[in-house]
């Protein structure tokens, strides 16, 4: 199912545009609108989040990411050069946030439709298209996301079963890989910033545990982890149009560890 989810990065009838928070919001709500309005918000969103939905805490964590997406879309409208009439473009974004933030999660989705129907959805699509025309982030190719996700999942299995690796470092790497996996899965909602945050946490873990990483620098698990982390950093850097995510001295430290 994740393959289809990661490929759900385009919207509208034309060619894919530059991804942006409004585009992600439209894609998500457009998929929700295709479901039966007799279903509950929890049922529909759990399907789109790819979770079971019975665990309310887990569901609310994902639901908050969705609500944050409406905030990110509003910020994108305000901060993108070239948009003159902010209120015109902000209206459907604010309508989406208002429609979802006060509803009971087990109420029928048709209650949302009464507040945010096809007209508002069409207006949100125009916002997404306008932001796409004005640039923004580049899409991380679906094939790249799929490959990195598979590698992160496999690598976590390798790390967890590596009895020769220092136990503390094994726990650190497993936790970092778990967070990276979640960030890649959440890409279609959170975008590259979620992966960037997971990448930065990985770099921070290296800096905070230099002696531990140096001691295990020849471990095949550590070398494979760093290679994967570098690939992820490159993909996110391209998406966000950044030359480097980590400072040069971080790269020198890690290169020295692997030599």
C-alpha positions as CSV (number, residue, x, y, z in Angstrom):
1,X,0.0,0.0,0.0
2,X,2.9,2.4,0.7
3,X,3.9,2.2,-3.0
4,X,0.6,3.8,-4.0
5,X,0.7,6.2,-1.2
6,X,4.1,7.5,-2.1
7,X,3.1,7.8,-5.8
8,X,0.1,10.0,-4.8
9,X,2.1,13.1,-5.1
10,X,0.4,14.7,-8.2
11,X,-2.9,16.4,-8.3
12,X,-5.3,17.8,-10.8
13,X,-5.7,16.7,-14.4
14,X,-2.4,18.1,-15.8
15,X,1.2,17.2,-15.2
16,X,2.6,17.1,-11.7
17,X,3.5,20.6,-10.4
18,X,6.1,21.6,-7.8
19,X,4.9,20.1,-4.6
20,X,3.9,22.5,-1.8
21,X,1.8,22.3,1.4
22,X,-1.4,23.3,-0.4
23,X,-0.9,20.6,-3.0
24,X,-0.4,18.0,-0.3
25,X,-3.5,19.3,1.5
26,X,-5.5,19.1,-1.7
27,X,-4.3,15.6,-2.6
28,X,-5.3,14.4,0.9
29,X,-8.7,16.0,1.0
30,X,-9.4,15.0,-2.6
31,X,-8.7,11.4,-1.7
32,X,-11.0,11.7,1.4
33,X,-13.8,13.2,-0.8
34,X,-13.7,10.1,-2.9
35,X,-14.7,8.0,0.1
36,X,-18.3,7.5,1.2
37,X,-19.5,10.4,3.2
38,X,-21.4,8.0,5.4
39,X,-18.1,6.8,6.8
40,X,-16.7,8.5,9.9
41,X,-13.8,10.9,9.8
42,X,-11.8,8.4,11.8
43,X,-12.5,5.6,9.3
44,X,-11.6,7.7,6.3
45,X,-8.5,9.3,7.7
46,X,-7.2,6.1,9.2
47,X,-7.3,4.6,5.7
48,X,-5.4,7.5,4.3
49,X,-2.9,7.6,7.2
50,X,-2.5,3.8,6.7
51,X,-3.1,3.0,10.3
52,X,-5.7,0.9,12.1
53,X,-7.5,3.9,13.7
54,X,-8.6,2.2,16.9
55,X,-5.6,3.5,18.9
56,X,-6.8,7.1,19.6
57,X,-3.4,8.3,20.6
58,X,-1.8,7.1,17.4
59,X,-4.7,8.5,15.4
60,X,-4.5,11.9,17.0
61,X,-0.7,12.1,16.3
62,X,-1.4,11.7,12.6
63,X,-4.5,14.0,12.7
64,X,-2.4,16.8,14.2
65,X,0.0,16.4,11.3
66,X,-2.9,16.9,9.0
67,X,-4.1,20.0,10.9
68,X,-0.5,21.3,10.8
69,X,-0.6,21.0,7.1
70,X,-3.3,23.6,6.9
71,X,-1.1,25.9,8.9
72,X,1.9,25.2,6.6
73,X,-0.3,25.9,3.6
74,X,-1.3,29.2,5.0
75,X,2.3,30.1,5.7
76,X,3.3,29.2,2.1
77,X,0.6,31.5,0.7
78,X,1.8,34.4,2.9
79,X,5.5,33.8,2.2
80,X,5.5,33.0,-1.5
81,X,6.6,35.9,-3.6
82,X,4.2,36.7,-6.4
83,X,0.9,36.2,-4.6
84,X,-0.8,39.6,-4.3
85,X,-4.3,38.9,-3.1
86,X,-3.5,36.8,0.0
87,X,-7.1,36.7,1.3
88,X,-8.4,35.1,-1.9
89,X,-5.9,32.3,-1.6
90,X,-6.1,31.9,2.1
91,X,-9.9,31.5,2.2
92,X,-10.1,27.8,1.2
93,X,-7.1,26.9,3.4
94,X,-8.7,28.5,6.4
95,X,-12.0,26.8,5.5
96,X,-10.3,23.4,5.6
97,X,-8.8,24.0,9.0
98,X,-12.1,25.3,10.4
99,X,-14.0,22.3,9.0
100,X,-11.8,19.8,10.8
101,X,-10.5,21.2,14.0
102,X,-13.8,21.2,16.0
103,X,-15.5,18.0,14.7
104,X,-16.0,14.7,16.6
105,X,-13.7,12.2,15.0
106,X,-16.4,9.5,14.9
107,X,-19.0,11.8,13.3
108,X,-19.8,11.1,9.6
109,X,-17.7,12.7,7.0
110,X,-20.8,14.3,5.5
111,X,-20.6,16.8,8.3
112,X,-17.4,18.0,6.8
113,X,-18.9,18.2,3.3
114,X,-21.4,20.7,4.6
115,X,-18.5,23.0,5.6
116,X,-15.9,22.1,3.0
117,X,-17.5,20.7,-0.2
118,X,-16.5,20.5,-3.8
119,X,-16.5,24.3,-4.3
120,X,-13.9,24.8,-1.6
121,X,-11.9,21.8,-2.8
122,X,-11.8,23.3,-6.3
123,X,-10.6,26.6,-4.8
124,X,-7.9,24.8,-2.8
125,X,-6.7,23.1,-6.0
126,X,-6.3,26.6,-7.6
127,X,-4.2,27.6,-4.6
128,X,-2.0,24.5,-5.0
129,X,-1.6,25.2,-8.7
130,X,-0.7,28.8,-8.1
131,X,1.9,27.9,-5.5
132,X,3.3,25.3,-7.9
133,X,3.6,27.8,-10.7
134,X,5.6,30.1,-8.4
135,X,8.1,27.4,-7.6
136,X,8.8,25.9,-4.1
137,X,10.3,22.6,-3.3
138,X,11.2,19.9,-5.8
139,X,9.5,16.5,-5.5
140,X,11.5,13.6,-4.2
141,X,10.9,11.0,-6.9
142,X,8.6,8.2,-5.7
143,X,11.1,5.5,-6.8
144,X,13.7,7.2,-4.6
145,X,11.4,7.3,-1.6
146,X,10.4,3.6,-2.1
147,X,14.0,2.6,-2.4
148,X,15.1,4.6,0.7
149,X,12.1,3.3,2.7
150,X,13.0,-0.3,1.9
151,X,16.6,0.3,2.8
152,X,15.7,1.9,6.1
153,X,13.4,-0.9,7.0
154,X,15.9,-3.6,6.1
155,X,18.8,-1.8,7.8
156,X,16.8,-1.5,11.0
157,X,16.4,-5.3,11.0
158,X,20.2,-5.6,10.4
159,X,21.1,-3.2,13.2
160,X,18.7,-4.8,15.7
161,X,20.2,-8.3,15.0
162,X,23.8,-7.1,15.0
163,X,25.0,-8.7,18.3
164,X,28.6,-7.5,17.6
165,X,27.5,-3.9,17.7
166,X,27.8,-1.9,20.9
167,X,24.4,-2.2,22.6
168,X,24.0,1.5,23.3
169,X,24.8,2.4,19.7
170,X,22.5,-0.4,18.4
171,X,19.6,1.2,20.4
172,X,20.5,4.7,19.1
173,X,20.6,3.6,15.4
174,X,17.4,1.6,15.8
175,X,15.6,4.6,17.2
176,X,17.0,6.9,14.5
177,X,16.0,4.5,11.7
178,X,12.5,4.2,13.2
179,X,12.1,7.9,13.1
180,X,13.4,8.1,9.5
181,X,11.0,5.4,8.4
182,X,8.1,7.4,9.9
183,X,9.3,10.6,8.2
184,X,9.5,8.9,4.8
185,X,6.0,7.4,5.2
186,X,4.7,10.8,6.2
187,X,6.3,12.6,3.2
188,X,3.0,12.9,1.4
189,X,1.6,14.9,4.3
190,X,4.6,16.5,6.0
191,X,6.8,16.9,2.9
192,X,10.6,16.9,2.9
193,X,10.9,18.9,6.1
194,X,9.9,15.9,8.1
195,X,12.7,13.9,6.5
196,X,15.0,16.8,7.0
197,X,14.2,16.8,10.8
198,X,14.9,13.1,11.0
199,X,18.2,13.6,9.1
200,X,19.2,16.5,11.4
201,X,18.5,14.3,14.5
202,X,20.7,11.6,13.0
203,X,23.6,14.1,12.6
204,X,23.0,15.4,16.1
205,X,23.2,11.9,17.5
206,X,26.6,11.5,15.8
207,X,27.8,14.7,17.3
208,X,26.6,13.8,20.8
209,X,28.1,10.3,20.7
210,X,31.3,10.9,18.8
211,X,33.4,8.5,20.9
212,X,30.8,5.7,20.5
213,X,30.6,6.2,16.7
214,X,34.4,6.3,16.4
215,X,34.8,3.1,18.4
216,X,32.3,1.3,16.0
217,X,33.4,3.1,12.8
218,X,34.5,-0.1,11.1
219,X,31.2,-1.9,11.8
220,X,29.4,-2.8,8.6
221,X,26.1,-1.7,10.2
222,X,27.4,1.7,11.0
223,X,29.0,2.2,7.6
224,X,25.7,1.1,5.9
225,X,23.8,3.4,8.2
226,X,26.0,6.4,7.3
227,X,25.8,5.6,3.6
228,X,22.0,5.5,3.7
229,X,21.9,8.7,5.8
230,X,24.0,10.5,3.2
231,X,21.7,9.4,0.4
232,X,18.7,10.6,2.3
233,X,20.4,13.9,3.0
234,X,21.2,14.3,-0.7
235,X,17.6,13.7,-1.7
236,X,16.2,16.2,0.8
237,X,18.9,18.7,-0.1
238,X,17.8,18.6,-3.7
239,X,14.1,18.8,-2.8
240,X,14.7,21.9,-0.6
241,X,17.3,23.3,-3.0
242,X,20.0,23.4,-0.4
243,X,23.7,22.8,-1.1
244,X,24.3,21.0,2.2
245,X,22.1,19.9,5.1
246,X,25.1,19.4,7.4
247,X,28.0,21.7,8.1
248,X,31.3,20.8,6.4
249,X,33.0,19.8,9.7
250,X,30.3,17.2,10.2
251,X,31.2,15.6,6.9
252,X,34.9,15.7,7.8
253,X,34.3,14.0,11.1
254,X,32.2,11.2,9.6
255,X,34.7,10.7,6.7
256,X,37.5,10.4,9.3
257,X,35.4,7.9,11.2
258,X,35.0,5.7,8.1
259,X,38.7,5.8,7.1
